Amino acid sequence: MAEKTIVVDEKTVSFEGLFNLQDLFKVVNDWIYDKGYYGEEKKHEEIAEEHGKTINLKIEVPKPLTDYAKSVIEITFKAANITEEVIELDGHKTKLSKGSITLKLMASLITDYEDRWEGKPWMFLVRLFVDKFVYKFYTAKYEHVIEKDFKELHDCVKSFLNLQKTSYASNN
């Protein structure tokens, strides 16, 4: 069985106001593929309510680092009270969403994700020894890579939302 080590515990980015939902998804998607990750959608739910639409989305973004270790960033997206608004921006009518967004991000390191060391009980003990004393230095290096990638994604989402806040503040 693969072992999961949480490298960066859950961090939250929140936003309320006018935003372009498609552009937010594009920014996150572009970052995922530019960094060599690939997205696996685990949950997608849209609920239409009388005060607006609610969207719940959970994506796992894995990236193999070696044949023994991989990085996984979990993105949980919740948008609540989403309504569509049309505003005039630079002489053009633009359709935007209004509501609140909460993104929760968490990063972890998964070792032995192909279960190569789990065939027999004695192999499990050997793996524990190898993880503790041999691969310890490698996994520490991978944890730094994961932290760096996580910080980049967190900063990318935060800057995009801050840009939305300043761009559409006068029209709100």
N, C-alpha and C positions, 0 to 999 in steps of 0.2 A: 504494500500500500504506500502510496506517495506521502511524503511528509511536507506539510505546509508550514512555512515560517512567515509570520506577518512582519514585513519590513517597515511599512509606513501604515500606522493605524488610520482609521477613517478621518478624512478631512472634508469639510463641507464648504461649498461655495453657494451663496444665496443671492438672489436678485429679484427685485420687484419693479415693474414698470413696463415700458414699451421695448420690444425686442423682435428680432427676426429669427424665428425658430429654425427655419431651414438653414440659415447661415451658421447658427450655433452647431447644428448637427454636422454641417460641412466642415467647420473648423476642427471639431473633435475627430471626425472621420479622416480628414487630411493628416492630422497629427499621427493617428494610429498607423496609417499606411506608410507615411514618411519615415517612421521609426522602426519599421519592420515588424510591427505587431499585426495581428489580424483579429477582427471582432467576431464574437459569438454572442448573438442575442439570446438571452436566457428568458426574458419576460418582456412582453409588449402589451400594454393595455391602455385603451382609450375609453373614457367614460364621459358621455354627454350628460350634463346636469343643467338645471335651469339658470344658474349663475355663471356658467361657463364650462369649458371642457377640462377634464383632468387627464393627464398622460403620465403613466408609470412605465419606466423602461429600465431594464437591467442588462448590462453588457459585460461580458468577461473578455478581456483583451490579453491573450497569451502571446508569449514570444519565447521560442526555444533559445536558450543561451548555449547549452551543450546537449549531448544526448542524455545527460543525467539531470540537468537543472533547467528550469524555465521560469520566466517572470510572468506574473499574472496581475493585471490591474483591473479592479472591479469598479465599474461606473454605474451608480444608481441615480437615475434621473427622474425627478418628479416635477411636473408643471401643474399648477392648480389655478382654477378660475380663469382659464384662457379664453379670451374673447378676441375677435378680429376687429381691427380698426384701420381705417384708411386715412392717411395723413398726406399732406402735400409737402414734399421735400425737394428742394431745388427745382420747383416748377413742375414736378412730376408727382402723380398720385402713387403712393406706395402702400401696400397692404402689410400691416404689422400685427403682431400678437401683443396682447396686454394681459398681464397676470404675474404670478410669482413662480420662480424656478428655484429648485434646490438640487444641487449635484453633490453626491457623496462619492468620494474616491478612496480606494484602499489598494495597497500594493503588497504582494507577497511573493515569496520564492518557494517553488515547489521542486523538491528533489526526488529522484527515482520515479519520475512520472510515468515511465513505461513499465514499472513493476518488475524490473530485472532482478532485484535482490530479494524478492519475496517468495520464490519458489519453495524453499525449504526453511524450516525453523532455524537451522544453524546459519543460513545465509542472512537471515534477519539480524542475528547477533553480529556477524561480520560487518554488515552494513552500518550498524550502530557504531562500531569501533572505527570504521573507515570515515564515517561522517564526523565523528568527534575529533579524530586526530589527523587524518590525512586531508580530507576535503575542506576542513575548517577554513583554511587560508583562501581557497578558491571561492567558497560560498561568501566569505566576507567581501571579496572583490565584487562578486555579483550583486551583493546587497547594495554596494555603493552605486553600481550602474542602475539598479532599480530605483533607488532614491533619486538619482539625477533625472531619470525619465519621468518619474512621478511628479517631481517638482516642476519640470518643464510643462507637463500636461496641466497641472494645477494652475500655473502662472498663465498659460495660454488661454484657458477658459476664463480665468479671472480678468485678464486684460480685455478679452472680447466683450465680456459683460460690462466692464467699466466703460469701454468704448461705446457700447449701446446706450449706456446711461447718459453720457455726455452728448452723443449725437442726437438723441431724440428728446432731451430734457426740455428744450424750448417748445416742443410740440405737445408736451404732455399736459 
